[in-house]
Amino acid sequence: MSELKFHKISWSQLERDCLNLYKATMEDLKVDKIISISRGGTVVSRIFSDVLGTLPISHFSISSYHDLKKQEHPVITEQFNSNLNGKTVLIVDEVSDTGETFQIAIDHIRQFNPKKIYTLAPYIKPHTKFKPDFWEQNIDAWIIFPYDVRETAEGFVKMFGSKEQAKQKMKELDFKEWEIETVLS
């Protein structure tokens, strides 16, 4: 088994990647509503709501991972239920890993009769079976987002066997001392 690689995204990189994606491909896009796949798509949805003209955001939850481990299949854990008849929607998540989450989201949203569905994730993985309409970077590593500090720390403790080893790995990935101490004290 090969060692799992990690790629830490900073707040500024996330914002820059989202704004680059918008500027490169989406400036003229007309969308009526953003649908965020929570939890991961929440921050990204807010950024795109702003640049696309303060669009309304709805959300529903689909879970694909637990403790940095992929579940067998993504599961809708909180339903979306809104009239989208004749509307153009943008489904947003933070990453398209296998693409299953997007496919489940699209299948679910279609039952609400939107006119058009677009999809967006700033990051995709090389092995994804579903490429969103809009994406910025293809990253072949486990992506650590800036809002995943505790989740990462807890996953690292389980993965590496102790708080000390988890702290060491977080330092290697350029987590700040105050971030590490906040979640692993």
C-alpha positions in Angstrom: 0.0 0.0 0.0 1.4 3.4 -1.0 1.7 6.2 1.6 -1.2 8.6 1.5 -0.1 12.0 0.2 -1.6 15.3 1.7 -2.0 18.7 0.1 -2.9 21.5 2.5 -4.9 24.4 1.1 -4.7 27.8 2.8 -7.5 30.2 3.1 -5.9 32.6 0.6 -5.2 29.7 -1.9 -8.9 28.6 -1.7 -10.1 32.2 -2.3 -7.5 32.7 -5.1 -8.5 29.4 -6.8 -12.2 30.2 -6.6 -11.7 33.7 -8.0 -9.4 32.4 -10.8 -12.1 29.8 -11.7 -14.7 32.5 -11.8 -12.7 34.9 -13.9 -11.5 32.2 -16.3 -14.8 30.5 -17.0 -17.8 31.9 -15.3 -18.0 35.7 -15.6 -21.0 35.6 -18.0 -22.8 32.7 -16.4 -26.4 33.3 -15.4 -27.6 31.3 -12.4 -30.7 31.6 -10.3 -29.6 29.6 -7.3 -26.6 27.9 -5.8 -27.1 24.5 -4.2 -24.3 23.7 -1.8 -23.4 20.2 -0.9 -22.8 20.5 2.8 -20.5 20.5 4.6 -17.6 20.8 2.1 -19.3 23.0 -0.4 -20.5 25.6 2.1 -17.5 28.0 2.0 -17.0 27.6 -1.7 -20.7 28.3 -2.3 -20.5 31.5 -0.3 -17.6 32.7 -2.4 -19.4 32.0 -5.6 -22.6 33.6 -4.3 -20.7 36.8 -3.9 -19.0 36.9 -7.3 -22.1 35.7 -9.2 -24.2 38.5 -7.7 -25.1 37.6 -4.2 -27.2 34.6 -5.3 -29.3 32.7 -2.8 -27.8 29.5 -1.5 -29.7 26.3 -0.6 -28.0 23.3 0.7 -28.3 19.6 1.4 -25.9 17.2 3.0 -24.2 14.2 1.4 -21.6 12.3 3.4 -18.8 10.5 1.7 -16.1 10.2 4.3 -15.7 9.4 8.0 -12.4 9.8 9.8 -10.5 10.4 6.5 -11.9 7.0 5.3 -14.2 6.8 2.3 -17.6 5.2 2.9 -18.8 2.6 0.5 -21.3 5.0 -1.1 -22.1 8.6 -0.4 -25.4 9.1 1.5 -27.8 12.0 1.6 -28.0 12.9 5.2 -30.2 16.0 4.9 -32.7 16.3 2.0 -33.0 19.3 -0.3 -36.7 20.1 -1.0 -37.4 23.3 -3.0 -39.1 24.3 -6.2 -36.5 24.8 -8.9 -39.0 24.7 -11.8 -37.5 26.5 -14.7 -34.4 27.7 -12.8 -30.8 27.5 -13.6 -28.9 26.1 -10.7 -25.2 25.6 -9.8 -24.4 22.6 -7.6 -21.2 23.3 -5.6 -18.9 21.0 -3.7 -15.2 21.6 -2.7 -13.8 18.6 -4.5 -14.8 15.9 -7.0 -13.0 12.9 -5.6 -14.7 9.9 -7.3 -17.6 12.0 -8.6 -20.3 9.8 -6.9 -21.4 12.7 -4.6 -22.0 14.9 -7.6 -23.9 12.2 -9.4 -26.2 11.6 -6.4 -26.7 15.4 -6.1 -27.6 15.8 -9.8 -30.0 12.8 -9.7 -31.7 14.3 -6.6 -32.0 17.8 -7.9 -33.4 16.7 -11.2 -36.7 15.7 -9.5 -37.3 19.5 -8.7 -37.4 20.3 -12.5 -34.6 22.8 -12.9 -34.2 24.3 -16.4 -30.4 23.7 -16.3 -27.9 22.2 -13.8 -24.3 23.3 -13.7 -21.7 21.8 -11.4 -18.6 23.3 -9.7 -15.7 22.2 -7.5 -12.5 24.1 -7.4 -10.6 20.8 -7.1 -10.8 17.4 -8.7 -8.9 14.2 -8.3 -7.2 12.5 -11.3 -9.4 9.4 -10.8 -12.8 11.2 -10.6 -15.4 9.6 -12.9 -17.3 12.9 -12.9 -15.7 16.2 -13.9 -17.8 19.2 -12.9 -18.6 21.8 -15.5 -16.2 24.2 -13.6 -13.0 23.3 -11.8 -9.6 24.8 -11.2 -7.0 22.2 -10.1 -6.5 18.5 -10.4 -4.7 17.4 -7.2 -3.5 13.8 -6.7 -3.4 13.9 -2.8 -5.7 14.0 0.2 -6.8 17.7 0.2 -6.8 19.4 3.6 -9.0 22.5 3.6 -8.4 25.4 6.0 -11.7 24.6 7.8 -10.7 21.0 8.5 -8.2 21.5 11.4 -9.9 19.4 14.1 -11.1 16.8 11.6 -7.6 16.5 10.3 -6.1 16.3 13.7 -8.5 13.6 14.9 -7.9 11.6 11.6 -4.2 11.9 12.1 -4.3 10.6 15.7 -6.2 7.5 14.4 -4.0 7.2 11.4 -0.6 7.7 13.1 -1.4 6.3 16.5 -0.8 9.2 18.9 -1.3 12.9 19.5 2.5 13.4 19.3 2.8 11.8 15.9 -0.3 13.6 14.7 1.2 16.9 15.8 4.4 16.1 14.0 2.6 15.4 10.7 0.6 18.6 11.1 3.8 20.6 11.5 5.3 18.9 8.4 2.2 20.1 6.5 2.7 23.7 7.8 -0.1 23.9 10.3 0.5 26.8 12.7 1.4 25.9 16.3 -1.7 27.7 17.5 -3.9 25.6 15.2 -2.3 22.4 16.4 -2.5 23.4 20.1 -6.2 24.4 19.7 -7.3 21.0 18.5 -4.7 18.7 20.1 -4.1 20.2 23.6 
